[in-house]
Amino acid sequence: MIRLTLGEIAELTHGRLDGGADPSAQVTGPVVHDSRQVVPGALFAALAGERADGHDFADQVTAAGAVAVLATRPVGVPAVVVGDVIEALSALAREVVARLGVTVLALTGSTGKTSTKDLIAQVLPRLGPTVATYGSFNNEIGLPLTALKAEESTRYLVLEMGARGIGHIRHLTGLTPPRLGLVLNVGAAHAGEFGGRDKTAQAKGELVEALPADGVAVLNADDPLVRAMASRTKARTVFFGEAADADVRASDVRLSDDGRPLFTLHTPKGHADVIMKLYGEHHVSNALAAAAVAHELGLPAEEIAAALSEAAPVSRWRMEVTERADGVTVVNDAYNANPDSMRAALRALAAMGRAAHEKGGRTWAVLGEMAELGDESMAEHDGVGRLAVRLNVSKLVAVGGREAAWLQMGAYNEGSWGEESVHVSDAAAAIELLRSELRPGDVVLVKASRSVGLEKVAAALLEGEEVAAR
């Protein structure tokens, strides 16, 4: 964060100094909300959560070097006492972004937000210092904390924006107004929460509505609901995708033998070949989104393609591919799941499995519930189970309760007849099954909504393995 005195912070947040806080003392380190991340010069934001209250760590963080605590009550150490810590963080973020004059890019979508953000964060440094959302920390807490990581040298601020309903993205764009807005897609994710895809599109489109007239809306030409958002913005519109009329597009899309995407990138100023390190054809759309942003900011096609070809996985549990010493490959995509991302992961598994099948290996899809689908839940789970059979996945292991039963039933009705699919009660049962039946050359995909916790399955399969992610 840029240097601010406690006096300035109190003024910006409409707070008051307490606990002997020196108004001239400077915050020279980061703003953090996790006591374990405190370093000398930091400002600690005392947030009250379900399991812990940050105010209880006031003595600990000041002993670790925090200049002060941003708190809602006196804590016995130097503090800036405010009415609401989250609102105070937002006020600080707005001021820091305004002072720095950085170019703010915000992105949203039903799927692929974090993967695309990670790609952009690896491409834009070729143009200048870049700060991006950590992981999927994309809410009213994560966004200001990310913005506050910007320093005097920062040129680009990349912010992932999530939404739980209408108005959420509008609120986030008010905290750090973007000049570029990227919308990836509108899918079935959170359909139950939003009330259908049209409502989801309404919520996601709030991003382009917030753009200024001299801004740029970067939209997916392959998604009709996203393409239609062009009418909702006063900003200039740029399209990406595989559509023939896309400004930034891909041609000759294919997968390598181990499931990595290859394609030719086309921009208005040139074309170049891309060979990605990531797995799955769904990353082509993510890469095109990143390329469209980079093109708009002035990066030549050759450099964009080189950066995309060098980009590696960053956020955990998203198509993490690890090969065990015995030749079993584990694909940990257990961070989250929705119908679109589940289908993409299954197709990636099928592509990776072609080489495995030739050598006698098998493909395993260890899948669990896709949450928050509302009335579409049964049909979507049934459809994913059927797709696993159509893609010739050797064995579907459906993990969990009712939704997992729907996954297995879809596979059964598609023609697995119980031989290529099985329903188990929980992660422990899945681990026991896999440990007894896996053999060298097998490829195992693990995926479900975050609440299911199937990352435990991947961790168990890799326990004690001294191997590196591919």
N, C-alpha and C positions, 0 to 999 in steps of 0.2 A: 504494500500500500504506500501511497505517497505520504510523506511526513506530515502529521497533523499534531498540534498540541492538544492537551486535554481540554484547555479552554475553548479551542475551536470546535472540538467534538461536542462539548456541552452545548455550545451555541447552535451548531447544526442540528442537533437532536432534540433541542428544547429541553435539555436535561440540566442537572445541577451537580456540582462537584461535592464529594463526600469522602469521609475517611482520611482526611489529610491530603487529598489529591492536589498536586501542584499544577496550576493552570498552564504553566510554561513547560511542563514535562512533555516530551515528544513521544508519540507512538512511531517507532521506526521499523517495527516488524509486522507480521501479518495479523489480520483479525481472524480469530479462531473460536469455535464453539466446543471443541473437544480439548479437555484439560491435558491430554497426552500430546497435543500438538503445540503447546505453549513453548516459545523460545524467548530469550531476552529481547525486550522491546515490543512485545506483542500486546494486543488488546484482546481480552477474553470476554466473549459475549455469553452471559449467563442465561441460557435457555432452560426452561422447565419442561422436561419430557415425561413420558410415561414411567420410566424406570429411574430417572435421576434428575435432580434439580441443580443446574450449573452454579447457583448461588452457594451451594454447599462446598464448592471447590475453591472458594475465593482465597483462602489462606494458601492452599497448595499452588495455585497458579501464580500468585505474587511471589512466592518463594522460588518459583521456577523462572522468574524474570519478567512476568507480565507487568506493564506499566500501570495498568488499571483494569477494573472490571466494569463492563457495561451491564448494568443491573437495574432491576425494578424496585430495589429496596437497599438500604445501607447494609454493607456486609463486613464492616469492621476493618477494611483495607481501602486504599485509594480506589475510588469508583466514580463513574458518571451514572447518576441515577436518572432513569427515564421512565416514561409512562408505559412504554411497550418496547421490548428489546428488538423485535423483528422490524417494527416501524423505524426504530433508530438505525438499524443496519441499512434499511432501504434509503433513508435520508443521506447517510454517509456514502452509499454507493452512487446515488445520483450526483452528489457533489464531486466525488472523485472522477467519475466519467466525464462530467462537464469540464472540470479543470484540465483533464488530460487531452480532451478532444480526440479520443481514439475512435476508430471506425468500428461500430458495433454491428455484429451479425447475429441475428437470432434465428433459430430453426426449430421446427416442430413437425409432428407427423405421428401416425399411429404406430408405425414400426420403423426401426432403423435409425432413430434419432441419435443414440449414443455412438453407434458404429460410424455414422456419417460425420458426427461432430469430431470423432477421433481422427478420421481421414482429413478433414479440413484443418485440424490442429497440426497435422504433419505436412500439409501442403503450404499453408500460408507463411510459415517461418522463412520461406524463400523470398518473401517480400518484406518481412520485418518481424520484430518480436511479437509473439502472439500468446494471449492468455485464453484458456478455454475451460469450460465446465469440467470438473473432476467427476469421472464416472457418469452417473445419471442424476447428479445433484441439481435437479432442474426446477425446484419449487421456490416459494417465496422466501425460504431461508437460503437455499443453495445459490440462487441467482445473485443476491447482493454479496454473499461471501466470495463468490467467484469474481465479481466486478471489483471487489476491494483488493484482489491480488494484483491488479494492474499497477504498474509503476511508471515513472517518467519516460522510460524507454519503450513502453508498450505501444504498439501501433494498431493491433487488431484484438478485439474482444469477442470471443465466440461463445454464445450463450444458448444452451439447450433449454427449451421451454416445454414443460409438461402441463397437462390440464386435467382437472377432475370434473369440470363442468363449464357451462357457459360463463364467460366473464373472467375466468382465471388468466388466460393469456393476455387479455386486455389489461388486467392489473399488472402483470409482469412487464409488459412493454412500457407501462408508465414508470416503472422503476429505473430502467435503463433503455431509453428510446433507441430502437435500431434504425440503421440506415439501409441495411440489407435484410430482407426477410425471406427465409427458405422454408417451403412447405413440401414435405416428402410424399405423403400419401394420406388417404383417409380409408382406414380399414375397419374391421370388426372389433378391434381392441377397445375395451371399455364400453361396448355397445349398450350393455345393460345399465351402466352408470350414466351415459349421456342420453339414452333414449333412442338409439338408432344412428345410422351413418349420416343422415342429413344433419342431425343435431351435432354429431362429431365434426362434420365439415363446417358448420356454423362456428363452432368453438375454435377450430384450427385457423379458420380464416380471419379471426381477430388479429392475427399477426400482420397480415398484409394491409388490413385496414389502418393499422397504426403507423405505416410507413409514410415519410414525407414525400412531397411531390418530386424532390430530387433524389429519392431513394430508388431501390431496385427490388422488385419482387421476383424471386427465383422459384419457378413452379414446375411440377412434374407434368410433362405433356402426356404421359401415358396413363394418368389417373383423371378421369372425367370430372370428378368432384374437385380436384385440385386445379385443373385447367380452368374451371369455371370461376375460380377466385380472382382471375384477372379483372373481372368487372367490379370487384370490391375494393380496388386500390387505386389511388391517384399516382402511385409510383410507376416507373417504367417496368415492363414485364419481360422476363427472360425465361424461356422454356428449356428444360433438359429432358432427356429420355431417349428411347429408341424410335419414337415417331419420326417420320420423314421430315416434318416441319419443325422439329426441335432445334433450337439455336445451338445447343451443345448436345451431341448425340453419340451413340455407339453403333458400329457396324461390325460384322464378322465376329459376333459374340459366340464364344465356345468355352468349354471347360477342359483343363488339362486332365491327364489320367488320374491325378490325385484330387481333382475337384476344385482347382484354382481357376478363376475367370481370366480369360484373355480376350481382348477386343481392340478395335481401332477407335481412338477418340477423335471426334471431329469438333472443331470450334470455328467460329467465323474467321479466324486468322490462321488456321492451319490444322494439321492432323498429325497423330503419332500413335504408336502402338503401346498398349498397356498390358503388362503381365503381373497380376496381383499376387501378393503373398497370402491374402485372406482366402477363406474357403466358402464356396457357394456362389451360384449365379446371381443371387439377390444383391450381392455387393456391387454388381455393375451399376444398378440404379443409384446406390449410395455414392459410388465413385463419380458418376456423372453429375450428381448434385454438387459434390465438392469441386469438380472441375468447372462447373458453371460459375460458382462463387469466385474461384481463383481467376478465371478468365475475366470476369467483371472488374476485378481488382488489378488486372494488368499483367498477369503471368502468362507467358507464351505457352502454346500447346505442348511443345517438346518438354518444357520444364514441368508442366502439370503432369504429363504422362510419366516422367521420371520419378516425381514425388509419389504418385499413386502406386507405381511399381515397387517403390522402396517401403511403403507404409506397412507397418506391422500391427498386430493386435495390441490394443492398449488396455481396455477395460476388461476386467476378469469375467469369466464364465460366459463369454460370448464367442461361440465357435472356437474355443480353445482346443487345439488338436495336439495330443500328446501320444507318442508311441512308447509302449512299454518295452522292456528288455526282451520279453518273449514274443514281440511282434504284434500284440494286441494294440489297436489304436483306439483311444478314448477321445470323443468329441464332447466337450463340456459346454453346452449351450443352455445351462440351467438357470441363467439369471432371471429370465422371464419368458412368457409365451403368450401368443394369441394366434388365431387361425392363420393369418398371413405369414407370420414368422415361423410357425410350426410347419407349414407347407414348404417354405423355403429351406428349412433345415432338413426336412425329409428328402427333398430333391438333391441337396448337397450330399447327404448320406448315400443316396443312390449313385451319384457320380463318383464318390470316393470308393464305393463298393465294387465298381466295375473291375478295377484291377485286383481287388481282394478276391472276388468270385473266381477270377481266372486262376488264382493260386490256391483255391480251395477254401478261402476264408468266407466268412458270413457277415451280414450286416444286421445289427441289433438296434432297434429304436425303443429306448426306455423313456416312456412318455407319461406325463401326469396331467392334472387338471389345467385347463385354460380358464382363468377366473374372469368374473365380471362380464359375462356374455349375455346375461339376461335370458330373454325368450329364445335366443338363437343358440343357447348352449348345447342342447341335445343334438341338433342338426350339425353344428360345427364339430363337435367331438366325433360324431358318427362319420362325418366326411373325412376327418383326418385319419381315422382308422381304416377307412376304405382306401385312401391314398397310399398308405403304407403298403397295402397288398398290391395295388396297381404298379407301384414302383419296384416291386419284387424285393422288398425288405425281407430278409430271411426270418426275422422273429420280432414281433411287437410285444413288448412287456408294458402293459398298462398298469400304472401304479396309483393306488388310492381307492376312493369310494365310488359314488354314483357316476361321476364324470368319467373316471377311468373305465368303469363298466361300459359306458357308451362308446369309448374308444375301441375297446375289445369287441363289442358287439358289431360295430361298423366293419371291422376287419373280418369278423366271422361271416357276416352277411355278404361281404364282397367275395368270399370264396376261400378264406383261410381254413375253414372247417376245424378250427381249434388247434391245428398243427403249427401254424405260423404266428399264433397270437396266444397270449396268456394274461390273465388278470391276477395281480398280487395285491395284498392289502396295504403295504407300506414300503418305505425305502429299505428297511432291514430285510424284508422278504426278497426284494429285488436284488440286493447285494448277495444274499445267500444263493439265489438262482444263478446269477452271473458267475460267481466264483466257482460254482460246480460245473458250469457248462461252457464257459469261454475257452477258446483254443487259439493258438498262434495264427495270426492273419486276420482275425475278426476285427470288425470296426463297430464301435458302440457309440451311438448318439444318446445323450441324456438331456432331456428338455421338459420343462413345465413352468407354470407360473411361479413367481418367486416364493409365494406363500407355501408351496409344496415342499420346498427344501431339497430338491433332488440333487443339488450339488454334493450332498453327502454320498450319493451313489458314486459319482465320479471320483470324489476324494478317496473313497474306500478302494476303488479299483486301482488307484495310483499310489496307494499307501506303500511307502518304502521303496518306491521306484526312483532311482537316480537318473532321471531322463529330463530333457528339455523340450519345451513346446516346439512343434515343427513350424 
